[in-house]
Every structure is written in C-alpha cells, then in structure tokens.
Amino acid sequence: MKQISEEFTKEQDNMDVFRVNTNKNKVYRHLKFWHDHSDILNRTYFSVMVQCLYDKDLYLTNEEYAEKFPERKSVDVQGLVEKPKMYIFGQSKSKDIDQLSYSKTRADDLQSFETPTISNCKTEIHDILRIFTGDNPARQFEAGHKRGGNYTCLCGIMAKNHMSIDCCFRKQTPSIQERMTILKNGVVWKDFDMETNINPFNELKKEEIETELDTRRIDIDHRKMNKKDLQDLLSETLQGIQRPPALICPSFHSNSYKLVENYEISNCEPLHDITNVVQNLLTELPCHLEPTVVQKEYQNFFEVTIGDKNQIKGSDARLYAVKLAHFTQTKYEDGLVNADLVAICNSLVEIISIC
Ligand SMILES: [Zn+2]
C-alpha cells in the first residue's frame, strides 16, 4: 500500500494536477477501495482495487488546468486522478473465511498511511481510507453483514420493508462505529475468532439466545416464546450484523479502530442494484407506447440492443440504459415521445453513474 501511495503521488506530480498552495504543508487525500470475487478459467480470485477521490482542494479543475497549461491538450483531471490501481489479486474461494485470510495483510497495510508521501513541492500528502463500494456480496463481506436471511441490506431494514419508502427515508444506515456498538451489546461477540469462529451468532442454543437477549436488555416472555421467536427477535436486534467489518477483524479484540474511523461502506451500488429496474423498463416500455409505429421502433431497438440475452448483468444494464436514453432523446426531438419518457431514461442513467 505504501508503494501504491507513492506511485499515486508521483504520477499526480508528473501530470501536474496538484493544486499548489504555498500556505499548506500538509494535505489529505481520500482513497476508495473496491473488491470483487470472480472466476477466471475455472479458478476463483479475490481482487481489490484502490483509487484516489477527486477533491477540488487538492487538485486543479479542468478549467484551471487548461489555463495553466494552454499549450497542452485539455484533460479530464478527475478521470486522471481517479484511475484505479490493482492492490490485491489472489486466489481465494468465495467463502468469507477464505476472503478474510487477506484481511490481516490489508489491515497491516493501513499502517503505512501513518507516514505521508511527499509531493514535488514538498507538501505532505496524508492518505485517508474513506469509502468502499462494490456489489452486494462484496459490501456485505466488507461490513461483516449476513448474506442471506431477512436482513441482507446494510441499512438494517427487513427485506420486505424496503417497499415502504417512508421506512427507507427514515432509516439511517449504521456507520462502522454504530455497527460495532450493535455487535458488542451482548456477549456472543466475545466468541468471535478469525481462525476458528467467524460466525459466532450461528446455531446458538435456545438458552444462549436468551442470555444474549437478556444482556441486550430486550424483554422476552420466557413462557410464550419458542426458539424461533427468540431467534427472530435477535435477528431484528442485530439487523443482519454478524461479525466485525473485514478490516477490523484482525485487530478486533484490541479495540483500536483508528485507521478505519473515516471509512464508510456504501449502502448501495447503483450499477448492480438498478439492473432489474432497467430490465423491467426494457420489457414493459413498448407496451405503454402509442402509436404503433413508435412501439415498433422501440421493439426493434430492444431486439437489436439486447439480442437473445436472457439474463443481463450490471454492466449490460448500464450500456442499455445509456443507449435507451440516447435513442429516446432522438425520438423526443422528432416529436414522437413526450418529455416524461426522456426524464425516466435520463434519471436511470444518472442513478447508475452515482458510484
Ligand atoms: Zn436497505
């Protein structure tokens, strides 16, 4: 990680994208992690990428860059700054216990952030681990969240309650610190061990669940509640939390979480989360269109765009949504569809590009 930090600083120096501020001898640079698990030639791999986050206080804007270097080609500074680097690429099975085997190295590497890198103009650049994004299984792993059951979303709302917009608006996704507080409210967390017991809340006996709920000061009716009722009550309390976040696991019992105190695990990843919405729109849209000529044009467009694929991936959905927005814009300019349709398609593209 130290080497990556230095490479970032060197490359950004070479690209002249740093904002030179003689009043500051120390600046902060925020980093984003992303990881995924995938198959290549029948072997499974765990890969982690890291990138800097663009910040106007630290880097020039495109306009400033063009003004400062009028002889150079115009560039997208944010694009240059946010180009990711490969951090870990290693064989790993898809189970949590296998992926956790990389956590110690990852957590140890964070120590290197305590030593800043130095830019050409002698400014200290202090890296801060800021955010994690990835698809749902990756975010659940990073946060120490359950992958199945009724509480699969990091926000802690029961799956069926996601239909309630009111409920979703009110609920604040717990931070890493809040997750740790929820986890450590009882006694079972003490059994967590990275080598031997990564899921201490699994397969608890009835008496153990009772003790856990008692310690959490949750009222239970010992005469009426059976094991399933008690388990449901515990699940509701834990909101899907099952272990410490991946980067905290190695130092869990030391109570020192300083290097991840600014770290936030994104609650959603629009690219994947919105895939089904894009698919639904593609299927439904022609049926809502009149006259038949426009309907036919859309049907042709979908046939050409999607072909015979019956399952679309997140990256496919993004491409289709962008193509659909472009196609709809041209139809709107020809006066064949109304502005609402343009707004629907454009908003999908905007949502997908959030992160
Ligand atoms: Zn949610």
Residues whose N, C-alpha, C, O or C-beta is under 5 A from the ligand:
A	BS01	ZN	C153 C155 I157
